[in-house]
Amino acid sequence: MSSDFTTKLMRLFGVDSEPVEETDEVEDLGDAPKARNARLVAMPSPAQAEVLVLEPRTFDDSMALVTHLREKRAIILNLHLLPAEQVQRLVDFVAGATYAIDGNQERISDRIFAFSPSNVKINAQRQNEQPWGILPGGGHRDLAYKVN
């Protein structure tokens, strides 16, 4: 009876009771390219894209903000609740982290900023404004924002 039970259990899990012959033959792939040191990287799909609207209250929240960016989540920061002396410090910290991960950043208003990882592009060109980084005369803008 135990043999019958084992057979049924193996069939339930899709395992044949017949032994499978193992061979040492290698299948020839012809001219197919061979992968050397191939790495698989998870790419977030558009369905996984997420934008968080956050209102940090202290500079101590900055590490959580950077963690969201590292996890491929875009963030919009509303800094109106943050004390004035910490606003510039937090913006500089998050902007530096965004730059380090090849992300994007955009100032929306005086105390509202958008930061995104490299997989999310921010396209915000206002009327009568030059594209990011290009100034009349060929100069470049500073990467840091001055917060009032």
URKAMO-V970981 format. One record per backbone hydrogen bond with DSSP energy under -1.0 kcal/mol. NH is the residue of the N-H (numbers start at 1). CO is the residue of the C=O. If there is no record, write none. Layout:
# URKAMO-V970981
nh=NH co=CO
nh=NH co=CO
This chain:
# URKAMO-V970981
nh=5 co=1
nh=6 co=2
nh=7 co=3
nh=8 co=4
nh=9 co=5
nh=10 co=6
nh=11 co=7
nh=12 co=8
nh=13 co=9
nh=14 co=11
nh=15 co=10
nh=32 co=29
nh=48 co=45
nh=52 co=74
nh=54 co=76
nh=61 co=58
nh=62 co=59
nh=65 co=61
nh=66 co=62
nh=67 co=63
nh=68 co=64
nh=69 co=65
nh=70 co=66
nh=71 co=67
nh=72 co=69
nh=73 co=68
nh=74 co=50
nh=75 co=115
nh=76 co=52
nh=77 co=113
nh=78 co=54
nh=79 co=111
nh=86 co=83
nh=90 co=86
nh=91 co=87
nh=92 co=88
nh=93 co=89
nh=94 co=90
nh=95 co=91
nh=96 co=92
nh=97 co=93
nh=98 co=94
nh=99 co=95
nh=100 co=96
nh=101 co=97
nh=102 co=99
nh=103 co=98
nh=104 co=116
nh=106 co=114
nh=108 co=112
nh=109 co=112
nh=113 co=77
nh=114 co=106
nh=115 co=75
nh=116 co=104
nh=120 co=117
nh=129 co=126
nh=134 co=131
nh=135 co=139
nh=138 co=135
